[in-house]
Amino acid sequence: MDRKLINYLPDILKNIEEFDQIMQSEQPEVEWLWSEADKYIDNSFVLTQDESTASRWERILHITSKDTDELDVKNLRILSVMQGKLPYTVRVLYKNLLAMVKNEKDFKLEIDNDKYSVKITVALSSSELKEEIEKLADRIVPANMLLSVSLWYTTHRMLEKKTYGSLETYTHEELTRLDLR
């Protein structure tokens, strides 16, 4: 740690051997205290909390998570439950999606009021969040509207602009997952 206790003493006391020994013996305790204070501050916010705090929030909010979920996914799930406040508007849905996915280019929100449908398309780079986005949209979208959440795969229309020579190095599986947005 770059914060040494000896540096907080006045210059006249820094050269005294007893004070130097006292500061060296107290340094580990103060470093532990500083690290605990940093941890406390990090755990005060959902996006920076550690694993134990995330599991405590999951118990409090009755959220079940998968064993394979990473901490970021758990934190976003907790945040989406905490942000679930009324009234739900298109802006609230858009902001929640943006908070989960982090990039406007990684999702597309289409609402057709005449057909009573909401379509959310999620980029493959955010595919691990698809289930969470479905849960969020299920809570926010009115029951009389048809909800569709899908992944953004590469289509033939996107590939027709490319030449065969530029695509021949890819397999079919790689082409469907190729990001051409």
CNS distance restraints for C-alpha pairs under 8 A (distance, minus, plus):
assign (resid   1 and name CA) (resid  31 and name CA) 7.01 0.50 0.50
assign (resid   3 and name CA) (resid   7 and name CA) 7.68 0.50 0.50
assign (resid   4 and name CA) (resid   8 and name CA) 7.44 0.50 0.50
assign (resid   4 and name CA) (resid  27 and name CA) 6.94 0.50 0.50
assign (resid   5 and name CA) (resid   9 and name CA) 7.23 0.50 0.50
assign (resid   5 and name CA) (resid  23 and name CA) 5.74 0.50 0.50
assign (resid   5 and name CA) (resid  24 and name CA) 7.78 0.50 0.50
assign (resid   5 and name CA) (resid  26 and name CA) 7.97 0.50 0.50
assign (resid   5 and name CA) (resid  27 and name CA) 6.36 0.50 0.50
assign (resid   6 and name CA) (resid  14 and name CA) 6.37 0.50 0.50
assign (resid   6 and name CA) (resid  19 and name CA) 7.96 0.50 0.50
assign (resid   6 and name CA) (resid  20 and name CA) 6.64 0.50 0.50
assign (resid   6 and name CA) (resid  23 and name CA) 5.77 0.50 0.50
assign (resid   6 and name CA) (resid  24 and name CA) 7.83 0.50 0.50
assign (resid   7 and name CA) (resid  14 and name CA) 7.70 0.50 0.50
assign (resid   9 and name CA) (resid  13 and name CA) 6.24 0.50 0.50
assign (resid   9 and name CA) (resid  14 and name CA) 6.14 0.50 0.50
assign (resid  10 and name CA) (resid  14 and name CA) 6.53 0.50 0.50
assign (resid  11 and name CA) (resid  15 and name CA) 7.30 0.50 0.50
assign (resid  12 and name CA) (resid  16 and name CA) 7.80 0.50 0.50
assign (resid  13 and name CA) (resid  19 and name CA) 6.75 0.50 0.50
assign (resid  14 and name CA) (resid  19 and name CA) 6.77 0.50 0.50
assign (resid  14 and name CA) (resid  20 and name CA) 6.50 0.50 0.50
assign (resid  15 and name CA) (resid  19 and name CA) 7.88 0.50 0.50
assign (resid  15 and name CA) (resid  20 and name CA) 7.31 0.50 0.50
assign (resid  16 and name CA) (resid  20 and name CA) 6.38 0.50 0.50
assign (resid  17 and name CA) (resid  21 and name CA) 6.21 0.50 0.50
assign (resid  18 and name CA) (resid  22 and name CA) 6.19 0.50 0.50
assign (resid  19 and name CA) (resid  23 and name CA) 6.06 0.50 0.50
assign (resid  20 and name CA) (resid  24 and name CA) 6.20 0.50 0.50
assign (resid  21 and name CA) (resid  25 and name CA) 6.19 0.50 0.50
assign (resid  22 and name CA) (resid  26 and name CA) 6.15 0.50 0.50
assign (resid  23 and name CA) (resid  27 and name CA) 5.86 0.50 0.50
assign (resid  24 and name CA) (resid  28 and name CA) 7.78 0.50 0.50
assign (resid  26 and name CA) (resid  30 and name CA) 6.36 0.50 0.50
assign (resid  27 and name CA) (resid  31 and name CA) 6.07 0.50 0.50
assign (resid  28 and name CA) (resid  32 and name CA) 6.15 0.50 0.50
assign (resid  29 and name CA) (resid  33 and name CA) 6.22 0.50 0.50
assign (resid  30 and name CA) (resid  34 and name CA) 6.13 0.50 0.50
assign (resid  31 and name CA) (resid  35 and name CA) 6.14 0.50 0.50
assign (resid  32 and name CA) (resid  36 and name CA) 6.12 0.50 0.50
assign (resid  33 and name CA) (resid  37 and name CA) 6.17 0.50 0.50
assign (resid  34 and name CA) (resid  38 and name CA) 6.20 0.50 0.50
assign (resid  35 and name CA) (resid  39 and name CA) 6.11 0.50 0.50
assign (resid  36 and name CA) (resid  40 and name CA) 6.05 0.50 0.50
assign (resid  37 and name CA) (resid  41 and name CA) 6.29 0.50 0.50
assign (resid  38 and name CA) (resid  42 and name CA) 6.18 0.50 0.50
assign (resid  39 and name CA) (resid  43 and name CA) 6.05 0.50 0.50
assign (resid  40 and name CA) (resid  44 and name CA) 6.33 0.50 0.50
assign (resid  41 and name CA) (resid  45 and name CA) 7.40 0.50 0.50
assign (resid  42 and name CA) (resid  48 and name CA) 5.24 0.50 0.50
assign (resid  42 and name CA) (resid  49 and name CA) 5.44 0.50 0.50
assign (resid  42 and name CA) (resid  50 and name CA) 7.74 0.50 0.50
assign (resid  43 and name CA) (resid  48 and name CA) 6.25 0.50 0.50
assign (resid  43 and name CA) (resid  49 and name CA) 4.06 0.50 0.50
assign (resid  43 and name CA) (resid  50 and name CA) 6.37 0.50 0.50
assign (resid  43 and name CA) (resid  53 and name CA) 6.62 0.50 0.50
assign (resid  44 and name CA) (resid  48 and name CA) 7.88 0.50 0.50
assign (resid  44 and name CA) (resid  49 and name CA) 6.88 0.50 0.50
assign (resid  45 and name CA) (resid  49 and name CA) 6.02 0.50 0.50
assign (resid  46 and name CA) (resid  54 and name CA) 7.78 0.50 0.50
assign (resid  46 and name CA) (resid  75 and name CA) 5.94 0.50 0.50
assign (resid  46 and name CA) (resid  76 and name CA) 7.96 0.50 0.50
assign (resid  46 and name CA) (resid  78 and name CA) 7.41 0.50 0.50
assign (resid  46 and name CA) (resid  79 and name CA) 6.53 0.50 0.50
assign (resid  47 and name CA) (resid  72 and name CA) 7.28 0.50 0.50
assign (resid  47 and name CA) (resid  75 and name CA) 5.69 0.50 0.50
assign (resid  47 and name CA) (resid  76 and name CA) 7.16 0.50 0.50
assign (resid  47 and name CA) (resid  79 and name CA) 7.83 0.50 0.50
assign (resid  49 and name CA) (resid  53 and name CA) 6.11 0.50 0.50
assign (resid  49 and name CA) (resid  54 and name CA) 6.48 0.50 0.50
assign (resid  49 and name CA) (resid  75 and name CA) 7.64 0.50 0.50
assign (resid  50 and name CA) (resid  54 and name CA) 6.22 0.50 0.50
assign (resid  50 and name CA) (resid  71 and name CA) 7.55 0.50 0.50
assign (resid  51 and name CA) (resid  55 and name CA) 6.21 0.50 0.50
assign (resid  51 and name CA) (resid  71 and name CA) 6.43 0.50 0.50
assign (resid  52 and name CA) (resid  56 and name CA) 6.25 0.50 0.50
assign (resid  53 and name CA) (resid  57 and name CA) 6.26 0.50 0.50
assign (resid  54 and name CA) (resid  58 and name CA) 6.18 0.50 0.50
assign (resid  54 and name CA) (resid  71 and name CA) 7.68 0.50 0.50
assign (resid  54 and name CA) (resid  74 and name CA) 6.86 0.50 0.50
assign (resid  54 and name CA) (resid  75 and name CA) 6.51 0.50 0.50
assign (resid  54 and name CA) (resid  78 and name CA) 7.74 0.50 0.50
assign (resid  55 and name CA) (resid  59 and name CA) 6.31 0.50 0.50
assign (resid  56 and name CA) (resid  60 and name CA) 6.30 0.50 0.50
assign (resid  57 and name CA) (resid  61 and name CA) 6.01 0.50 0.50
assign (resid  57 and name CA) (resid  78 and name CA) 7.07 0.50 0.50
assign (resid  58 and name CA) (resid  62 and name CA) 5.67 0.50 0.50
assign (resid  58 and name CA) (resid  63 and name CA) 4.75 0.50 0.50
assign (resid  58 and name CA) (resid  64 and name CA) 6.81 0.50 0.50
assign (resid  58 and name CA) (resid  65 and name CA) 7.90 0.50 0.50
assign (resid  58 and name CA) (resid  78 and name CA) 6.86 0.50 0.50
assign (resid  59 and name CA) (resid  63 and name CA) 6.42 0.50 0.50
assign (resid  61 and name CA) (resid  78 and name CA) 7.79 0.50 0.50
assign (resid  61 and name CA) (resid  81 and name CA) 7.71 0.50 0.50
assign (resid  63 and name CA) (resid  78 and name CA) 7.73 0.50 0.50
assign (resid  65 and name CA) (resid  69 and name CA) 6.77 0.50 0.50
assign (resid  65 and name CA) (resid  74 and name CA) 7.10 0.50 0.50
assign (resid  69 and name CA) (resid  73 and name CA) 6.11 0.50 0.50
assign (resid  69 and name CA) (resid  74 and name CA) 6.53 0.50 0.50
assign (resid  70 and name CA) (resid  74 and name CA) 6.42 0.50 0.50
assign (resid  71 and name CA) (resid  75 and name CA) 6.08 0.50 0.50
assign (resid  72 and name CA) (resid  76 and name CA) 6.16 0.50 0.50
assign (resid  73 and name CA) (resid  77 and name CA) 6.14 0.50 0.50
assign (resid  73 and name CA) (resid 129 and name CA) 7.23 0.50 0.50
assign (resid  74 and name CA) (resid  78 and name CA) 6.23 0.50 0.50
assign (resid  75 and name CA) (resid  79 and name CA) 6.08 0.50 0.50
assign (resid  76 and name CA) (resid  80 and name CA) 6.06 0.50 0.50
assign (resid  76 and name CA) (resid 100 and name CA) 6.04 0.50 0.50
assign (resid  77 and name CA) (resid  81 and name CA) 6.42 0.50 0.50
assign (resid  77 and name CA) (resid 132 and name CA) 6.54 0.50 0.50
assign (resid  78 and name CA) (resid  82 and name CA) 6.19 0.50 0.50
assign (resid  79 and name CA) (resid  83 and name CA) 5.99 0.50 0.50
assign (resid  80 and name CA) (resid  84 and name CA) 6.26 0.50 0.50
assign (resid  80 and name CA) (resid  96 and name CA) 6.98 0.50 0.50
assign (resid  80 and name CA) (resid 100 and name CA) 7.74 0.50 0.50
assign (resid  80 and name CA) (resid 136 and name CA) 6.78 0.50 0.50
assign (resid  81 and name CA) (resid 136 and name CA) 7.84 0.50 0.50
assign (resid  83 and name CA) (resid  96 and name CA) 7.77 0.50 0.50
assign (resid  84 and name CA) (resid 139 and name CA) 7.84 0.50 0.50
assign (resid  84 and name CA) (resid 140 and name CA) 7.86 0.50 0.50
assign (resid  88 and name CA) (resid  92 and name CA) 5.98 0.50 0.50
assign (resid  88 and name CA) (resid  93 and name CA) 7.03 0.50 0.50
assign (resid  88 and name CA) (resid 140 and name CA) 5.85 0.50 0.50
assign (resid  88 and name CA) (resid 141 and name CA) 7.77 0.50 0.50
assign (resid  89 and name CA) (resid  93 and name CA) 6.30 0.50 0.50
assign (resid  89 and name CA) (resid 140 and name CA) 7.99 0.50 0.50
assign (resid  90 and name CA) (resid  94 and name CA) 6.06 0.50 0.50
assign (resid  91 and name CA) (resid  95 and name CA) 6.04 0.50 0.50
assign (resid  92 and name CA) (resid  96 and name CA) 6.10 0.50 0.50
assign (resid  93 and name CA) (resid  97 and name CA) 6.14 0.50 0.50
assign (resid  93 and name CA) (resid 137 and name CA) 7.34 0.50 0.50
assign (resid  93 and name CA) (resid 140 and name CA) 6.87 0.50 0.50
assign (resid  94 and name CA) (resid  98 and name CA) 6.08 0.50 0.50
assign (resid  94 and name CA) (resid 109 and name CA) 7.45 0.50 0.50
assign (resid  95 and name CA) (resid  99 and name CA) 6.07 0.50 0.50
assign (resid  96 and name CA) (resid 100 and name CA) 6.28 0.50 0.50
assign (resid  97 and name CA) (resid 101 and name CA) 6.03 0.50 0.50
assign (resid  97 and name CA) (resid 102 and name CA) 7.99 0.50 0.50
assign (resid  97 and name CA) (resid 107 and name CA) 7.89 0.50 0.50
assign (resid  97 and name CA) (resid 133 and name CA) 7.15 0.50 0.50
assign (resid  98 and name CA) (resid 102 and name CA) 5.21 0.50 0.50
assign (resid  98 and name CA) (resid 103 and name CA) 6.25 0.50 0.50
assign (resid  98 and name CA) (resid 104 and name CA) 6.33 0.50 0.50
assign (resid 100 and name CA) (resid 129 and name CA) 7.70 0.50 0.50
assign (resid 100 and name CA) (resid 133 and name CA) 7.90 0.50 0.50
assign (resid 101 and name CA) (resid 106 and name CA) 6.59 0.50 0.50
assign (resid 101 and name CA) (resid 107 and name CA) 7.41 0.50 0.50
assign (resid 101 and name CA) (resid 126 and name CA) 6.51 0.50 0.50
assign (resid 101 and name CA) (resid 129 and name CA) 7.66 0.50 0.50
assign (resid 102 and name CA) (resid 106 and name CA) 7.83 0.50 0.50
assign (resid 103 and name CA) (resid 107 and name CA) 7.64 0.50 0.50
assign (resid 104 and name CA) (resid 108 and name CA) 7.73 0.50 0.50
assign (resid 105 and name CA) (resid 181 and name CA) 7.90 0.50 0.50
assign (resid 106 and name CA) (resid 122 and name CA) 5.97 0.50 0.50
assign (resid 106 and name CA) (resid 123 and name CA) 4.83 0.50 0.50
assign (resid 106 and name CA) (resid 125 and name CA) 7.40 0.50 0.50
assign (resid 106 and name CA) (resid 126 and name CA) 7.00 0.50 0.50
assign (resid 107 and name CA) (resid 120 and name CA) 6.94 0.50 0.50
assign (resid 107 and name CA) (resid 121 and name CA) 5.44 0.50 0.50
assign (resid 107 and name CA) (resid 122 and name CA) 4.41 0.50 0.50
assign (resid 107 and name CA) (resid 123 and name CA) 5.80 0.50 0.50
assign (resid 108 and name CA) (resid 119 and name CA) 7.97 0.50 0.50
assign (resid 108 and name CA) (resid 120 and name CA) 5.65 0.50 0.50
assign (resid 108 and name CA) (resid 121 and name CA) 5.07 0.50 0.50
assign (resid 108 and name CA) (resid 122 and name CA) 6.62 0.50 0.50
assign (resid 109 and name CA) (resid 118 and name CA) 7.38 0.50 0.50
assign (resid 109 and name CA) (resid 119 and name CA) 5.98 0.50 0.50
assign (resid 109 and name CA) (resid 120 and name CA) 4.71 0.50 0.50
assign (resid 109 and name CA) (resid 121 and name CA) 6.65 0.50 0.50
assign (resid 110 and name CA) (resid 118 and name CA) 5.82 0.50 0.50
assign (resid 110 and name CA) (resid 119 and name CA) 5.06 0.50 0.50
assign (resid 110 and name CA) (resid 120 and name CA) 6.33 0.50 0.50
assign (resid 111 and name CA) (resid 116 and name CA) 7.77 0.50 0.50
assign (resid 111 and name CA) (resid 117 and name CA) 5.94 0.50 0.50
assign (resid 111 and name CA) (resid 118 and name CA) 4.55 0.50 0.50
assign (resid 111 and name CA) (resid 119 and name CA) 6.34 0.50 0.50
assign (resid 112 and name CA) (resid 116 and name CA) 5.83 0.50 0.50
assign (resid 112 and name CA) (resid 117 and name CA) 5.25 0.50 0.50
assign (resid 112 and name CA) (resid 118 and name CA) 6.41 0.50 0.50
assign (resid 113 and name CA) (resid 117 and name CA) 6.54 0.50 0.50
assign (resid 116 and name CA) (resid 144 and name CA) 7.09 0.50 0.50
assign (resid 116 and name CA) (resid 145 and name CA) 4.66 0.50 0.50
assign (resid 116 and name CA) (resid 146 and name CA) 6.14 0.50 0.50
assign (resid 117 and name CA) (resid 145 and name CA) 5.08 0.50 0.50
assign (resid 117 and name CA) (resid 146 and name CA) 4.46 0.50 0.50
assign (resid 117 and name CA) (resid 147 and name CA) 5.97 0.50 0.50
assign (resid 117 and name CA) (resid 148 and name CA) 7.85 0.50 0.50
assign (resid 118 and name CA) (resid 141 and name CA) 7.71 0.50 0.50
assign (resid 118 and name CA) (resid 145 and name CA) 6.77 0.50 0.50
assign (resid 118 and name CA) (resid 146 and name CA) 6.05 0.50 0.50
assign (resid 118 and name CA) (resid 147 and name CA) 4.95 0.50 0.50
assign (resid 118 and name CA) (resid 148 and name CA) 6.29 0.50 0.50
assign (resid 119 and name CA) (resid 147 and name CA) 5.99 0.50 0.50
assign (resid 119 and name CA) (resid 148 and name CA) 4.75 0.50 0.50
assign (resid 119 and name CA) (resid 149 and name CA) 5.99 0.50 0.50
assign (resid 119 and name CA) (resid 150 and name CA) 7.91 0.50 0.50
assign (resid 120 and name CA) (resid 147 and name CA) 7.96 0.50 0.50
assign (resid 120 and name CA) (resid 148 and name CA) 6.16 0.50 0.50
assign (resid 120 and name CA) (resid 149 and name CA) 4.75 0.50 0.50
assign (resid 120 and name CA) (resid 150 and name CA) 6.43 0.50 0.50
assign (resid 121 and name CA) (resid 149 and name CA) 5.80 0.50 0.50
assign (resid 121 and name CA) (resid 150 and name CA) 4.93 0.50 0.50
assign (resid 121 and name CA) (resid 151 and name CA) 5.54 0.50 0.50
assign (resid 121 and name CA) (resid 152 and name CA) 5.86 0.50 0.50
assign (resid 122 and name CA) (resid 126 and name CA) 6.54 0.50 0.50
assign (resid 122 and name CA) (resid 127 and name CA) 6.78 0.50 0.50
assign (resid 122 and name CA) (resid 130 and name CA) 6.99 0.50 0.50
assign (resid 122 and name CA) (resid 149 and name CA) 7.41 0.50 0.50
assign (resid 122 and name CA) (resid 150 and name CA) 6.17 0.50 0.50
assign (resid 122 and name CA) (resid 151 and name CA) 4.84 0.50 0.50
assign (resid 122 and name CA) (resid 152 and name CA) 5.51 0.50 0.50
assign (resid 123 and name CA) (resid 127 and name CA) 6.49 0.50 0.50
assign (resid 123 and name CA) (resid 151 and name CA) 5.81 0.50 0.50
assign (resid 123 and name CA) (resid 152 and name CA) 4.71 0.50 0.50
assign (resid 123 and name CA) (resid 153 and name CA) 7.52 0.50 0.50
assign (resid 124 and name CA) (resid 151 and name CA) 6.04 0.50 0.50
assign (resid 124 and name CA) (resid 152 and name CA) 5.86 0.50 0.50
assign (resid 124 and name CA) (resid 153 and name CA) 6.98 0.50 0.50
assign (resid 124 and name CA) (resid 177 and name CA) 6.89 0.50 0.50
assign (resid 124 and name CA) (resid 179 and name CA) 7.98 0.50 0.50
assign (resid 126 and name CA) (resid 130 and name CA) 7.10 0.50 0.50
assign (resid 127 and name CA) (resid 151 and name CA) 6.79 0.50 0.50
assign (resid 129 and name CA) (resid 133 and name CA) 6.08 0.50 0.50
assign (resid 130 and name CA) (resid 134 and name CA) 6.17 0.50 0.50
assign (resid 130 and name CA) (resid 149 and name CA) 7.45 0.50 0.50
assign (resid 130 and name CA) (resid 150 and name CA) 7.69 0.50 0.50
assign (resid 130 and name CA) (resid 151 and name CA) 7.65 0.50 0.50
assign (resid 131 and name CA) (resid 135 and name CA) 6.36 0.50 0.50
assign (resid 132 and name CA) (resid 136 and name CA) 6.15 0.50 0.50
assign (resid 133 and name CA) (resid 137 and name CA) 5.98 0.50 0.50
assign (resid 133 and name CA) (resid 149 and name CA) 7.76 0.50 0.50
assign (resid 134 and name CA) (resid 138 and name CA) 5.90 0.50 0.50
assign (resid 134 and name CA) (resid 149 and name CA) 6.30 0.50 0.50
assign (resid 135 and name CA) (resid 139 and name CA) 6.39 0.50 0.50
assign (resid 136 and name CA) (resid 140 and name CA) 6.35 0.50 0.50
assign (resid 137 and name CA) (resid 141 and name CA) 5.51 0.50 0.50
assign (resid 137 and name CA) (resid 147 and name CA) 7.76 0.50 0.50
assign (resid 138 and name CA) (resid 147 and name CA) 7.64 0.50 0.50
assign (resid 141 and name CA) (resid 145 and name CA) 6.88 0.50 0.50
assign (resid 141 and name CA) (resid 147 and name CA) 7.38 0.50 0.50
assign (resid 153 and name CA) (resid 176 and name CA) 5.55 0.50 0.50
assign (resid 153 and name CA) (resid 177 and name CA) 5.86 0.50 0.50
assign (resid 153 and name CA) (resid 178 and name CA) 7.65 0.50 0.50
assign (resid 153 and name CA) (resid 179 and name CA) 7.99 0.50 0.50
assign (resid 154 and name CA) (resid 158 and name CA) 6.43 0.50 0.50
assign (resid 154 and name CA) (resid 159 and name CA) 7.47 0.50 0.50
assign (resid 154 and name CA) (resid 175 and name CA) 6.79 0.50 0.50
assign (resid 154 and name CA) (resid 176 and name CA) 4.82 0.50 0.50
assign (resid 154 and name CA) (resid 177 and name CA) 6.18 0.50 0.50
assign (resid 154 and name CA) (resid 178 and name CA) 6.18 0.50 0.50
assign (resid 154 and name CA) (resid 179 and name CA) 6.91 0.50 0.50
assign (resid 154 and name CA) (resid 180 and name CA) 6.95 0.50 0.50
assign (resid 155 and name CA) (resid 159 and name CA) 6.60 0.50 0.50
assign (resid 155 and name CA) (resid 176 and name CA) 7.11 0.50 0.50
assign (resid 156 and name CA) (resid 160 and name CA) 6.06 0.50 0.50
assign (resid 157 and name CA) (resid 161 and name CA) 7.64 0.50 0.50
assign (resid 158 and name CA) (resid 180 and name CA) 7.00 0.50 0.50
assign (resid 162 and name CA) (resid 166 and name CA) 6.71 0.50 0.50
assign (resid 162 and name CA) (resid 167 and name CA) 7.13 0.50 0.50
assign (resid 163 and name CA) (resid 167 and name CA) 6.56 0.50 0.50
assign (resid 164 and name CA) (resid 168 and name CA) 5.88 0.50 0.50
assign (resid 165 and name CA) (resid 169 and name CA) 7.96 0.50 0.50
assign (resid 167 and name CA) (resid 175 and name CA) 8.00 0.50 0.50
assign (resid 170 and name CA) (resid 174 and name CA) 5.74 0.50 0.50
assign (resid 170 and name CA) (resid 175 and name CA) 6.13 0.50 0.50
assign (resid 171 and name CA) (resid 175 and name CA) 6.20 0.50 0.50
assign (resid 172 and name CA) (resid 176 and name CA) 6.42 0.50 0.50
assign (resid 173 and name CA) (resid 177 and name CA) 6.57 0.50 0.50
assign (resid 174 and name CA) (resid 178 and name CA) 5.92 0.50 0.50
